[in-house]
Amino acid sequence: MSDEKWRILVVDDEETLANFIVKNITQDNLDYDVRVAHTGNDALKIIEGFKPHLILEDIRLPDMNGIEILKAAKALDPDVQVIMMTAYASLESSVEALKAGAYDYLIKPFKVETLKNVIKNALGKRKLQEENRRLLSELQKLNRELSIANEKLKLAKADVDKKLEEKIKRLSVLHTWSDKLSSELSIDSLIPLIVEGAKEVADKGDCALLLKENGAFEVKEVSGFDNLINKAERLDLRTQEEPYVIKYEEGEIKEVIIIPLETKEEIIGAIMIGNREDSTLEEEKDELSIYGNHAAISIQNALLFKKLERSYIESLMALVKATEAKDPSLRGHSQRVSELAVKLAKELGLNQEEIKYIRYGALLHDVGKIGIREYILEKPGTLSREEMEIMKEHIKIGEEILKPIAFLKPVLPYIRYHHENYDGSGYPEGLKGEEIPLGAQIISICDVYDAITNERSYADRMTKEEALNLIKNLKGKKFKPEIVDVFIKMMGGF
């Protein structure tokens, strides 16, 4: 957001409480422009003209239900953050509010500091959403440019004379690789793909991809070149807009063509292709230049997607932190579980893609607890059967929160099944053995270890040795034996 103030609307039929809220949230923060409404109809009128960034409203008002105001506000501005307040909390009303798009649900009476923190986090989420929208717009713009470039390539191919059959073949290969590059949004997978494609487009065996960092070109991927060029090596290349050829009088490699990777703003890298034959690469500059343009756009797309993906995760982590803020004993739990799960996944030999989704799953495994009532989360001692059934709902709530986000689809089974037990005694479906997704099993053991080695409202913390002994005793019952063995070894136990 620019220098514009955050616009906040407080809706409560209790004038004293509303004034109390306004006084406390504005006394230390001059960046808030706050309005007050005491009825639902007044609130709707103010929302239309005031266009608040955040609404703090009572769920029960004299003339309408707070959910109606929430839905009306969301219809006008999907990014508006709404915090519901009530003195009559129920799971049904909290879940209904969250499904309708509420950011959080405060139970009266609440602490001023809690209110301030929730408002701060909600406005932080709003800011992230605005940034996401901007990034998405940039990504769509780049995709349009790529589509235009592909259209030009198709028109060029249609006009080529039959005599240029070999050139048509190269253009066909180029088009195929352009599509491959444009459909790959993982930067780690894209880099070796660009090298592989450049080798096929040029029909050569020596190729390297360099990206510009801090004024120098660093080799990110290399194939061939007889160790003359090595990965992570930094080279001082001449930068220019068009491909250029460097010829050598000695050695097996007779020439190297440098293809700049250029965006609208700058040159972000280069592709180097070596030629061991007597023919020159001068005649292939056009095709290689087009390939370089596609590679540059694809790299930019992948970097933007990575940033967008990170923004989504940060937005969801705001929900996790909001949940952890309700119970001090939960603070940092999700981050610690994520670090353990990533380490364990590496020990088990999983690939980078699998590890990425296990990390996301571990970070977000408790996101559904945002919909669980605070007295259950904070209750000391054992939960009653009824309370336990309510607590189990957090996996369903978490799954519903994450389901609309397409790139998190692989994470959903981890959220749903991280409370299943290896012997079939877990929930929600009583899966057992290999029926339980590996990622869910990894998150489960890390979740339990962190829970029992940190203070909780319902139990004292265990030492590392006590915790590992407990996990060992649960081998084949709650946890897969092979995972237990690797975990204990990883933690330096026994």
KEPAVO-480200 format. One record per residue (C-alpha): residue in one letter; residue number from 1; x, y, z; chain. Coordinates in Angstrom, 2 decimals, m for minus. Layout:
N
("A" NUM (X Y Z) "A"),
...
END
This chain:
494
("M" 1 (0.00 0.00 0.00) "A"),
("S" 2 (1.18 3.61 m0.63) "A"),
("D" 3 (0.86 6.49 1.86) "A"),
("E" 4 (m2.92 5.91 1.99) "A"),
("K" 5 (m4.25 5.12 5.47) "A"),
("W" 6 (m5.74 1.73 6.30) "A"),
("R" 7 (m9.55 2.12 6.33) "A"),
("I" 8 (m11.22 0.20 9.18) "A"),
("L" 9 (m14.93 m0.15 9.94) "A"),
("V" 10 (m16.08 m1.17 13.45) "A"),
("V" 11 (m19.63 m2.58 13.56) "A"),
("D" 12 (m21.15 m3.20 17.01) "A"),
("D" 13 (m24.50 m2.26 18.53) "A"),
("E" 14 (m22.79 m1.62 21.87) "A"),
("E" 15 (m21.66 2.00 21.53) "A"),
("T" 16 (m19.36 1.82 24.57) "A"),
("L" 17 (m17.51 m1.22 23.21) "A"),
("A" 18 (m17.24 0.26 19.73) "A"),
("N" 19 (m15.75 3.48 21.10) "A"),
("F" 20 (m13.41 1.46 23.30) "A"),
("I" 21 (m12.15 m0.46 20.27) "A"),
("V" 22 (m11.64 2.70 18.20) "A"),
("K" 23 (m9.74 4.41 21.03) "A"),
("N" 24 (m7.40 1.48 21.61) "A"),
("I" 25 (m6.54 0.70 17.99) "A"),
("T" 26 (m5.92 4.32 17.02) "A"),
("Q" 27 (m4.04 5.67 20.04) "A"),
("D" 28 (m0.73 4.13 18.92) "A"),
("N" 29 (m1.36 4.01 15.18) "A"),
("L" 30 (m1.97 7.10 13.08) "A"),
("D" 31 (m2.20 5.00 9.90) "A"),
("Y" 32 (m5.77 3.87 10.70) "A"),
("D" 33 (m8.84 5.75 9.43) "A"),
("V" 34 (m11.67 4.26 11.52) "A"),
("R" 35 (m15.46 4.54 11.08) "A"),
("V" 36 (m18.18 3.13 13.33) "A"),
("A" 37 (m21.63 1.65 12.64) "A"),
("H" 38 (m24.12 0.37 15.22) "A"),
("T" 39 (m26.52 m1.43 12.87) "A"),
("G" 40 (m26.17 m3.68 9.86) "A"),
("N" 41 (m27.91 m1.23 7.51) "A"),
("D" 42 (m25.61 1.61 8.60) "A"),
("A" 43 (m22.63 m0.68 8.05) "A"),
("L" 44 (m23.71 m1.54 4.49) "A"),
("K" 45 (m24.09 2.16 3.63) "A"),
("I" 46 (m20.66 3.00 5.04) "A"),
("I" 47 (m19.02 0.02 3.28) "A"),
("E" 48 (m20.28 1.17 m0.13) "A"),
("G" 49 (m18.76 4.65 0.15) "A"),
("F" 50 (m15.91 4.16 2.63) "A"),
("K" 51 (m14.58 0.95 1.01) "A"),
("P" 52 (m12.84 m0.36 4.13) "A"),
("H" 53 (m9.75 m2.55 3.98) "A"),
("L" 54 (m10.80 m4.28 7.21) "A"),
("I" 55 (m14.12 m4.75 9.04) "A"),
("L" 56 (m14.34 m5.62 12.73) "A"),
("E" 57 (m17.96 m6.68 13.35) "A"),
("D" 58 (m20.22 m8.31 15.90) "A"),
("I" 59 (m21.86 m11.45 14.51) "A"),
("R" 60 (m25.19 m10.49 16.14) "A"),
("L" 61 (m26.69 m7.11 15.32) "A"),
("P" 62 (m30.20 m5.74 15.95) "A"),
("D" 63 (m31.28 m5.73 12.31) "A"),
("M" 64 (m29.25 m8.51 10.63) "A"),
("N" 65 (m26.73 m11.28 11.06) "A"),
("G" 66 (m23.05 m10.36 10.80) "A"),
("I" 67 (m22.57 m13.08 8.16) "A"),
("E" 68 (m24.84 m11.07 5.82) "A"),
("I" 69 (m22.57 m8.03 6.19) "A"),
("L" 70 (m19.52 m10.25 5.63) "A"),
("K" 71 (m20.96 m11.65 2.38) "A"),
("A" 72 (m22.04 m8.19 1.17) "A"),
("A" 73 (m18.59 m6.73 1.91) "A"),
("K" 74 (m16.85 m9.62 0.13) "A"),
("A" 75 (m19.11 m9.15 m2.90) "A"),
("L" 76 (m17.92 m5.53 m3.19) "A"),
("D" 77 (m14.27 m6.25 m2.37) "A"),
("P" 78 (m13.07 m9.90 m2.25) "A"),
("D" 79 (m9.86 m8.76 m0.52) "A"),
("V" 80 (m11.57 m7.05 2.42) "A"),
("Q" 81 (m10.46 m8.63 5.70) "A"),
("V" 82 (m13.31 m9.32 8.14) "A"),
("I" 83 (m12.82 m10.16 11.82) "A"),
("M" 84 (m15.93 m11.49 13.54) "A"),
("M" 85 (m16.67 m10.78 17.24) "A"),
("T" 86 (m19.12 m12.59 19.46) "A"),
("A" 87 (m19.89 m13.34 23.08) "A"),
("Y" 88 (m21.79 m16.48 22.04) "A"),
("A" 89 (m19.21 m18.62 20.28) "A"),
("S" 90 (m20.09 m21.87 18.53) "A"),
("L" 91 (m18.21 m24.12 16.14) "A"),
("E" 92 (m20.99 m23.83 13.58) "A"),
("S" 93 (m20.93 m20.01 13.54) "A"),
("S" 94 (m17.11 m19.87 13.41) "A"),
("V" 95 (m16.90 m22.38 10.55) "A"),
("E" 96 (m19.70 m20.58 8.70) "A"),
("A" 97 (m17.86 m17.26 9.09) "A"),
("L" 98 (m14.56 m18.73 7.91) "A"),
("K" 99 (m16.22 m20.41 4.92) "A"),
("A" 100 (m17.82 m17.06 4.02) "A"),
("G" 101 (m14.36 m15.51 3.98) "A"),
("A" 102 (m13.77 m14.18 7.52) "A"),
("Y" 103 (m10.12 m13.75 8.47) "A"),
("D" 104 (m10.56 m14.56 12.17) "A"),
("Y" 105 (m13.09 m15.02 14.94) "A"),
("L" 106 (m12.67 m13.23 18.32) "A"),
("I" 107 (m14.51 m14.28 21.47) "A"),
("K" 108 (m15.67 m11.45 23.75) "A"),
("P" 109 (m14.19 m10.36 26.05) "A"),
("F" 110 (m10.79 m10.23 24.38) "A"),
("K" 111 (m7.49 m8.59 25.23) "A"),
("V" 112 (m6.60 m5.31 23.51) "A"),
("E" 113 (m3.21 m6.72 22.55) "A"),
("T" 114 (m4.87 m9.76 20.95) "A"),
("L" 115 (m7.17 m7.45 18.97) "A"),
("K" 116 (m4.24 m5.32 17.78) "A"),
("N" 117 (m2.26 m8.38 16.70) "A"),
("V" 118 (m5.20 m9.86 14.78) "A"),
("I" 119 (m5.80 m6.51 13.02) "A"),
("K" 120 (m2.09 m6.24 12.17) "A"),
("N" 121 (m1.99 m9.79 10.76) "A"),
("A" 122 (m5.22 m9.27 8.79) "A"),
("L" 123 (m3.91 m6.08 7.19) "A"),
("G" 124 (m0.66 m7.91 6.47) "A"),
("K" 125 (m2.64 m10.56 4.61) "A"),
("R" 126 (m4.48 m7.81 2.69) "A"),
("K" 127 (m1.14 m6.33 1.64) "A"),
("L" 128 (0.08 m9.75 0.46) "A"),
("Q" 129 (m3.10 m10.24 m1.58) "A"),
("E" 130 (m2.55 m6.90 m3.32) "A"),
("E" 131 (1.04 m7.93 m4.09) "A"),
("N" 132 (m0.15 m11.31 m5.39) "A"),
("R" 133 (m2.57 m9.57 m7.73) "A"),
("R" 134 (0.20 m7.34 m9.06) "A"),
("L" 135 (2.50 m10.33 m9.62) "A"),
("L" 136 (m0.26 m12.27 m11.34) "A"),
("S" 137 (m0.85 m9.32 m13.67) "A"),
("E" 138 (2.86 m9.29 m14.56) "A"),
("L" 139 (2.80 m13.04 m15.15) "A"),
("Q" 140 (m0.22 m12.75 m17.45) "A"),
("K" 141 (1.51 m9.96 m19.38) "A"),
("L" 142 (4.59 m12.10 m19.89) "A"),
("N" 143 (2.45 m15.04 m21.02) "A"),
("R" 144 (0.76 m12.81 m23.59) "A"),
("E" 145 (4.18 m11.81 m24.92) "A"),
("L" 146 (5.14 m15.47 m25.13) "A"),
("S" 147 (1.91 m16.26 m26.97) "A"),
("I" 148 (2.60 m13.47 m29.48) "A"),
("A" 149 (6.11 m14.79 m30.01) "A"),
("N" 150 (4.74 m18.29 m30.64) "A"),
("E" 151 (2.26 m16.90 m33.16) "A"),
("K" 152 (5.07 m15.14 m35.01) "A"),
("L" 153 (6.99 m18.40 m35.05) "A"),
("K" 154 (4.00 m20.27 m36.55) "A"),
("L" 155 (3.56 m17.60 m39.25) "A"),
("A" 156 (7.26 m17.74 m40.06) "A"),
("K" 157 (7.12 m21.51 m40.43) "A"),
("A" 158 (4.08 m21.29 m42.76) "A"),
("D" 159 (5.99 m18.97 m45.14) "A"),
("V" 160 (9.16 m21.03 m45.37) "A"),
("D" 161 (9.95 m22.41 m48.80) "A"),
("K" 162 (10.10 m26.17 m49.37) "A"),
("K" 163 (13.76 m25.73 m50.26) "A"),
("L" 164 (14.42 m24.82 m46.62) "A"),
("E" 165 (13.34 m28.22 m45.35) "A"),
("E" 166 (16.22 m28.49 m42.89) "A"),
("K" 167 (15.44 m25.06 m41.49) "A"),
("I" 168 (11.76 m26.01 m41.07) "A"),
("K" 169 (12.91 m29.04 m39.10) "A"),
("R" 170 (14.97 m26.81 m36.77) "A"),
("L" 171 (12.02 m24.44 m36.34) "A"),
("S" 172 (9.82 m27.40 m35.46) "A"),
("V" 173 (12.30 m28.49 m32.81) "A"),
("L" 174 (12.50 m24.90 m31.58) "A"),
("H" 175 (8.71 m24.68 m31.31) "A"),
("T" 176 (8.54 m27.97 m29.40) "A"),
("W" 177 (11.14 m26.80 m26.92) "A"),
("S" 178 (9.51 m23.39 m26.57) "A"),
("D" 179 (6.30 m25.11 m25.49) "A"),
("K" 180 (8.25 m27.29 m23.07) "A"),
("L" 181 (9.94 m24.26 m21.55) "A"),
("S" 182 (6.75 m22.22 m21.27) "A"),
("S" 183 (4.96 m25.06 m19.45) "A"),
("E" 184 (7.73 m25.53 m16.86) "A"),
("L" 185 (7.28 m23.19 m13.88) "A"),
("S" 186 (9.86 m24.71 m11.54) "A"),
("I" 187 (13.11 m22.77 m11.91) "A"),
("D" 188 (15.15 m25.75 m10.66) "A"),
("S" 189 (13.69 m27.99 m13.37) "A"),
("L" 190 (13.74 m25.26 m16.03) "A"),
("I" 191 (17.51 m24.61 m15.96) "A"),
("P" 192 (18.64 m28.11 m17.10) "A"),
("L" 193 (15.69 m28.19 m19.51) "A"),
("I" 194 (16.97 m25.03 m21.25) "A"),
("V" 195 (20.41 m26.62 m21.73) "A"),
("E" 196 (18.87 m29.84 m23.08) "A"),
("G" 197 (16.70 m27.86 m25.50) "A"),
("A" 198 (19.52 m25.63 m26.70) "A"),
("K" 199 (21.62 m28.72 m27.53) "A"),
("E" 200 (18.80 m30.16 m29.64) "A"),
("V" 201 (17.90 m26.87 m31.35) "A"),
("A" 202 (21.55 m26.29 m32.33) "A"),
("D" 203 (22.23 m30.03 m32.82) "A"),
("K" 204 (25.41 m29.68 m30.74) "A"),
("G" 205 (26.72 m31.50 m27.68) "A"),
("D" 206 (28.39 m28.65 m25.77) "A"),
("C" 207 (26.14 m26.18 m23.99) "A"),
("A" 208 (26.10 m24.07 m20.81) "A"),
("L" 209 (23.50 m21.79 m19.20) "A"),
("L" 210 (24.69 m18.73 m17.28) "A"),
("L" 211 (22.64 m16.29 m15.22) "A"),
("K" 212 (23.75 m12.78 m14.37) "A"),
("E" 213 (24.34 m12.22 m10.65) "A"),
("N" 214 (26.06 m9.17 m9.12) "A"),
("G" 215 (27.41 m8.05 m12.48) "A"),
("A" 216 (28.99 m11.38 m13.45) "A"),
("F" 217 (27.70 m14.43 m15.31) "A"),
("E" 218 (27.57 m17.60 m13.18) "A"),
("V" 219 (27.39 m21.05 m14.80) "A"),
("K" 220 (24.18 m22.73 m13.56) "A"),
("E" 221 (24.23 m25.80 m15.82) "A"),
("V" 222 (26.79 m27.24 m18.21) "A"),
("S" 223 (26.89 m30.21 m20.59) "A"),
("G" 224 (30.08 m31.09 m22.46) "A"),
("F" 225 (32.91 m28.56 m22.95) "A"),
("D" 226 (35.46 m31.11 m21.64) "A"),
("N" 227 (35.63 m29.41 m18.21) "A"),
("L" 228 (36.69 m26.13 m19.84) "A"),
("I" 229 (33.59 m24.63 m18.24) "A"),
("N" 230 (32.40 m25.78 m14.82) "A"),
("K" 231 (29.22 m25.34 m12.80) "A"),
("A" 232 (29.25 m22.35 m10.37) "A"),
("E" 233 (32.16 m20.78 m12.30) "A"),
("R" 234 (31.83 m17.03 m12.87) "A"),
("L" 235 (32.66 m15.70 m16.35) "A"),
("D" 236 (33.14 m12.18 m17.66) "A"),
("L" 237 (31.12 m12.16 m20.90) "A"),
("R" 238 (30.62 m9.32 m23.32) "A"),
("T" 239 (26.94 m8.35 m23.22) "A"),
("Q" 240 (25.07 m7.33 m26.33) "A"),
("E" 241 (21.54 m7.72 m27.64) "A"),
("E" 242 (22.27 m10.11 m30.53) "A"),
("P" 243 (24.01 m13.51 m30.50) "A"),
("Y" 244 (27.70 m13.39 m31.39) "A"),
("V" 245 (30.32 m16.02 m32.30) "A"),
("I" 246 (33.84 m16.40 m30.89) "A"),
("K" 247 (36.23 m18.47 m33.06) "A"),
("Y" 248 (39.23 m20.49 m31.83) "A"),
("E" 249 (42.25 m21.56 m33.89) "A"),
("E" 250 (43.28 m24.35 m31.50) "A"),
("G" 251 (41.44 m27.12 m29.68) "A"),
("E" 252 (38.54 m29.40 m30.56) "A"),
("I" 253 (35.95 m26.66 m30.06) "A"),
("K" 254 (36.32 m24.42 m33.09) "A"),
("E" 255 (33.80 m21.74 m32.10) "A"),
("V" 256 (31.33 m20.76 m29.36) "A"),
("I" 257 (28.12 m18.82 m29.92) "A"),
("I" 258 (26.85 m16.63 m27.08) "A"),
("I" 259 (23.04 m16.17 m27.02) "A"),
("P" 260 (21.95 m13.39 m24.62) "A"),
("L" 261 (18.87 m14.01 m22.46) "A"),
("E" 262 (17.19 m10.64 m22.60) "A"),
("T" 263 (14.01 m9.28 m21.04) "A"),
("K" 264 (12.52 m5.86 m21.65) "A"),
("E" 265 (14.53 m4.45 m18.77) "A"),
("E" 266 (17.93 m6.15 m19.00) "A"),
("I" 267 (20.08 m9.09 m20.01) "A"),
("I" 268 (19.57 m11.73 m17.30) "A"),
("G" 269 (21.94 m14.41 m18.60) "A"),
("A" 270 (23.33 m16.22 m21.62) "A"),
("I" 271 (23.45 m19.59 m23.35) "A"),
("M" 272 (26.85 m20.76 m24.64) "A"),
("I" 273 (26.95 m23.42 m27.39) "A"),
("G" 274 (30.19 m24.97 m28.61) "A"),
("N" 275 (30.80 m26.14 m32.19) "A"),
("R" 276 (33.35 m28.88 m32.97) "A"),
("E" 277 (32.55 m29.03 m36.72) "A"),
("D" 278 (33.92 m27.06 m39.66) "A"),
("S" 279 (30.52 m25.49 m40.42) "A"),
("T" 280 (29.68 m22.28 m38.58) "A"),
("L" 281 (26.82 m21.40 m36.23) "A"),
("E" 282 (26.49 m17.95 m37.83) "A"),
("E" 283 (23.60 m19.18 m40.02) "A"),
("E" 284 (21.65 m20.40 m36.99) "A"),
("K" 285 (21.69 m17.11 m35.11) "A"),
("D" 286 (18.03 m16.36 m35.83) "A"),
("E" 287 (16.70 m19.67 m34.48) "A"),
("L" 288 (18.99 m19.56 m31.47) "A"),
("S" 289 (18.02 m15.94 m30.77) "A"),
("I" 290 (14.33 m16.92 m30.74) "A"),
("Y" 291 (15.13 m19.83 m28.43) "A"),
("G" 292 (17.03 m17.42 m26.17) "A"),
("N" 293 (14.00 m15.11 m26.04) "A"),
("H" 294 (11.73 m18.00 m25.04) "A"),
("A" 295 (14.25 m19.15 m22.44) "A"),
("A" 296 (14.46 m15.63 m20.96) "A"),
("I" 297 (10.67 m15.29 m20.75) "A"),
("S" 298 (10.36 m18.77 m19.25) "A"),
("I" 299 (13.00 m17.97 m16.62) "A"),
("Q" 300 (11.17 m14.76 m15.74) "A"),
("N" 301 (7.85 m16.63 m15.57) "A"),
("A" 302 (9.36 m19.30 m13.31) "A"),
("L" 303 (10.89 m16.70 m10.99) "A"),
("L" 304 (7.56 m14.81 m10.82) "A"),
("F" 305 (5.69 m18.05 m10.15) "A"),
("K" 306 (8.13 m18.90 m7.36) "A"),
("K" 307 (7.52 m15.47 m5.85) "A"),
("L" 308 (3.74 m15.87 m6.25) "A"),
("E" 309 (3.90 m19.35 m4.72) "A"),
("R" 310 (5.86 m17.96 m1.78) "A"),
("S" 311 (3.30 m15.17 m1.34) "A"),
("Y" 312 (0.47 m17.73 m1.13) "A"),
("I" 313 (2.39 m19.72 1.47) "A"),
("E" 314 (3.12 m16.56 3.47) "A"),
("S" 315 (m0.59 m15.68 3.39) "A"),
("L" 316 (m1.50 m19.15 4.65) "A"),
("M" 317 (1.22 m18.98 7.28) "A"),
("A" 318 (m0.46 m15.83 8.57) "A"),
("L" 319 (m3.46 m18.05 9.36) "A"),
("V" 320 (m1.19 m20.59 11.08) "A"),
("K" 321 (0.41 m17.83 13.14) "A"),
("A" 322 (m3.01 m16.49 14.04) "A"),
("T" 323 (m3.88 m19.95 15.38) "A"),
("E" 324 (m0.58 m20.26 17.24) "A"),
("A" 325 (m1.13 m16.80 18.74) "A"),
("K" 326 (m4.24 m18.15 20.49) "A"),
("D" 327 (m2.14 m20.72 22.38) "A"),
("P" 328 (1.43 m19.66 23.35) "A"),
("S" 329 (2.48 m23.32 23.63) "A"),
("L" 330 (1.90 m23.72 19.87) "A"),
("R" 331 (4.14 m20.82 18.89) "A"),
("G" 332 (6.70 m21.92 16.30) "A"),
("H" 333 (5.38 m25.50 16.22) "A"),
("S" 334 (4.60 m25.60 12.50) "A"),
("Q" 335 (7.99 m24.15 11.52) "A"),
("R" 336 (9.85 m26.66 13.69) "A"),
("V" 337 (7.82 m29.57 12.31) "A"),
("S" 338 (8.58 m28.35 8.77) "A"),
("E" 339 (12.33 m28.24 9.42) "A"),
("L" 340 (12.29 m31.75 10.90) "A"),
("A" 341 (10.11 m33.11 8.08) "A"),
("V" 342 (12.38 m31.71 5.35) "A"),
("K" 343 (15.43 m33.19 7.07) "A"),
("L" 344 (13.73 m36.59 7.45) "A"),
("A" 345 (12.52 m36.55 3.81) "A"),
("K" 346 (16.09 m35.97 2.65) "A"),
("E" 347 (17.32 m38.84 4.84) "A"),
("L" 348 (14.68 m41.07 3.22) "A"),
("G" 349 (15.99 m40.16 m0.25) "A"),
("L" 350 (12.98 m38.23 m1.57) "A"),
("N" 351 (13.43 m35.91 m4.56) "A"),
("Q" 352 (13.29 m32.11 m4.44) "A"),
("E" 353 (9.69 m31.92 m5.70) "A"),
("E" 354 (8.47 m34.36 m3.03) "A"),
("I" 355 (10.44 m32.53 m0.33) "A"),
("K" 356 (8.92 m29.21 m1.38) "A"),
("Y" 357 (5.36 m30.47 m0.87) "A"),
("I" 358 (6.25 m32.18 2.41) "A"),
("R" 359 (7.63 m28.84 3.60) "A"),
("Y" 360 (4.39 m27.09 2.63) "A"),
("G" 361 (2.32 m29.84 4.24) "A"),
("A" 362 (4.27 m29.61 7.49) "A"),
("L" 363 (3.99 m25.82 7.59) "A"),
("L" 364 (0.22 m25.99 7.04) "A"),
("H" 365 (m0.72 m29.24 8.82) "A"),
("D" 366 (m2.47 m27.37 11.65) "A"),
("V" 367 (m3.96 m24.50 9.61) "A"),
("G" 368 (m7.46 m25.92 10.27) "A"),
("K" 369 (m7.12 m25.17 13.99) "A"),
("I" 370 (m8.07 m21.59 13.09) "A"),
("G" 371 (m11.64 m22.96 13.19) "A"),
("I" 372 (m11.32 m24.70 16.59) "A"),
("R" 373 (m12.55 m22.90 19.69) "A"),
("E" 374 (m9.83 m21.48 21.90) "A"),
("Y" 375 (m10.93 m23.18 25.10) "A"),
("I" 376 (m10.33 m26.56 23.44) "A"),
("L" 377 (m6.91 m25.57 22.08) "A"),
("E" 378 (m5.83 m24.20 25.46) "A"),
("K" 379 (m7.51 m26.77 27.73) "A"),
("P" 380 (m5.12 m28.29 30.28) "A"),
("G" 381 (m5.39 m32.05 30.67) "A"),
("T" 382 (m7.21 m34.60 28.53) "A"),
("L" 383 (m10.02 m33.56 26.18) "A"),
("S" 384 (m13.44 m35.09 26.64) "A"),
("R" 385 (m14.79 m37.38 23.92) "A"),
("E" 386 (m16.98 m34.57 22.59) "A"),
("E" 387 (m14.08 m32.09 22.64) "A"),
("M" 388 (m11.83 m34.61 20.88) "A"),
("E" 389 (m14.38 m35.00 18.09) "A"),
("I" 390 (m14.42 m31.23 17.69) "A"),
("M" 391 (m10.60 m31.14 17.63) "A"),
("K" 392 (m10.56 m33.78 14.88) "A"),
("E" 393 (m12.47 m31.35 12.67) "A"),
("H" 394 (m9.28 m29.30 12.20) "A"),
("I" 395 (m8.06 m31.60 9.42) "A"),
("K" 396 (m11.30 m31.15 7.50) "A"),
("I" 397 (m11.23 m27.39 8.01) "A"),
("G" 398 (m7.58 m27.25 6.90) "A"),
("E" 399 (m8.34 m29.28 3.79) "A"),
("E" 400 (m11.20 m26.92 2.87) "A"),
("I" 401 (m8.98 m23.86 3.36) "A"),
("L" 402 (m6.26 m25.22 1.04) "A"),
("K" 403 (m8.46 m26.94 m1.56) "A"),
("P" 404 (m9.01 m23.82 m3.77) "A"),
("I" 405 (m5.22 m23.34 m4.22) "A"),
("A" 406 (m4.25 m25.42 m7.25) "A"),
("F" 407 (m0.51 m25.76 m6.63) "A"),
("L" 408 (m1.18 m27.13 m3.12) "A"),
("K" 409 (m3.25 m30.07 m4.41) "A"),
("P" 410 (m0.42 m32.57 m3.67) "A"),
("V" 411 (m0.41 m31.34 m0.06) "A"),
("L" 412 (m4.08 m32.15 0.67) "A"),
("P" 413 (m3.50 m35.88 1.49) "A"),
("Y" 414 (m0.80 m34.87 3.99) "A"),
("I" 415 (m3.22 m32.50 5.75) "A"),
("R" 416 (m6.02 m35.07 5.76) "A"),
("Y" 417 (m4.06 m38.12 6.86) "A"),
("H" 418 (m1.31 m36.90 9.22) "A"),
("H" 419 (m3.30 m38.28 12.18) "A"),
("E" 420 (m3.62 m41.79 10.72) "A"),
("N" 421 (m1.69 m44.55 12.55) "A"),
("Y" 422 (0.35 m47.32 10.97) "A"),
("D" 423 (m1.75 m49.99 12.71) "A"),
("G" 424 (m5.06 m48.47 11.50) "A"),
("S" 425 (m6.11 m46.92 14.83) "A"),
("G" 426 (m5.90 m43.31 13.66) "A"),
("Y" 427 (m8.37 m40.92 12.04) "A"),
("P" 428 (m10.21 m39.80 9.93) "A"),
("E" 429 (m10.44 m43.02 7.86) "A"),
("G" 430 (m8.49 m45.60 9.86) "A"),
("L" 431 (m5.93 m46.13 7.10) "A"),
("K" 432 (m3.05 m48.43 7.91) "A"),
("G" 433 (0.38 m49.39 6.59) "A"),
("E" 434 (1.16 m48.32 3.04) "A"),
("E" 435 (m2.36 m46.91 2.62) "A"),
("I" 436 (m1.12 m43.83 4.45) "A"),
("P" 437 (0.72 m41.39 2.13) "A"),
("L" 438 (4.45 m41.28 2.88) "A"),
("G" 439 (4.38 m37.49 3.29) "A"),
("A" 440 (1.64 m37.79 5.93) "A"),
("Q" 441 (3.69 m40.40 7.80) "A"),
("I" 442 (6.77 m38.16 7.77) "A"),
("I" 443 (4.79 m35.15 9.05) "A"),
("S" 444 (3.10 m37.31 11.71) "A"),
("I" 445 (6.30 m38.46 13.43) "A"),
("C" 446 (7.81 m34.96 13.32) "A"),
("D" 447 (4.57 m33.47 14.65) "A"),
("V" 448 (4.52 m35.86 17.62) "A"),
("Y" 449 (8.20 m35.37 18.42) "A"),
("D" 450 (7.90 m31.57 18.47) "A"),
("A" 451 (4.69 m31.71 20.50) "A"),
("I" 452 (6.13 m33.89 23.27) "A"),
("T" 453 (9.47 m32.07 23.48) "A"),
("N" 454 (7.85 m28.65 23.97) "A"),
("E" 455 (5.59 m27.35 26.72) "A"),
("R" 456 (1.88 m27.90 26.05) "A"),
("S" 457 (m1.16 m26.84 28.07) "A"),
("Y" 458 (m2.07 m30.48 28.58) "A"),
("A" 459 (1.35 m32.05 29.33) "A"),
("D" 460 (4.90 m31.36 30.48) "A"),
("R" 461 (7.70 m31.46 27.93) "A"),
("M" 462 (9.82 m34.59 27.55) "A"),
("T" 463 (13.57 m34.75 27.19) "A"),
("K" 464 (15.00 m35.79 23.82) "A"),
("E" 465 (15.82 m39.26 25.18) "A"),
("E" 466 (12.33 m39.73 26.64) "A"),
("A" 467 (10.74 m38.60 23.37) "A"),
("L" 468 (12.84 m40.95 21.24) "A"),
("N" 469 (12.05 m43.84 23.60) "A"),
("L" 470 (8.34 m43.11 23.25) "A"),
("I" 471 (8.61 m43.01 19.46) "A"),
("K" 472 (10.56 m46.27 19.50) "A"),
("N" 473 (7.76 m47.87 21.57) "A"),
("L" 474 (5.23 m46.69 18.98) "A"),
("K" 475 (7.14 m48.41 16.17) "A"),
("G" 476 (4.73 m50.49 14.09) "A"),
("K" 477 (1.78 m49.04 16.00) "A"),
("K" 478 (1.57 m45.35 15.28) "A"),
("F" 479 (4.59 m45.08 13.00) "A"),
("K" 480 (6.09 m47.06 10.12) "A"),
("P" 481 (9.08 m49.05 11.47) "A"),
("E" 482 (11.50 m47.98 8.73) "A"),
("I" 483 (10.67 m44.30 9.29) "A"),
("V" 484 (11.16 m44.67 13.05) "A"),
("D" 485 (14.64 m46.18 12.51) "A"),
("V" 486 (15.73 m43.37 10.16) "A"),
("F" 487 (14.22 m40.69 12.43) "A"),
("I" 488 (15.96 m41.97 15.58) "A"),
("K" 489 (19.29 m42.20 13.73) "A"),
("M" 490 (18.78 m38.70 12.31) "A"),
("M" 491 (18.14 m37.31 15.81) "A"),
("G" 492 (21.30 m38.98 17.10) "A"),
("G" 493 (19.46 m41.40 19.35) "A"),
("F" 494 (20.53 m44.85 20.55) "A"),
END
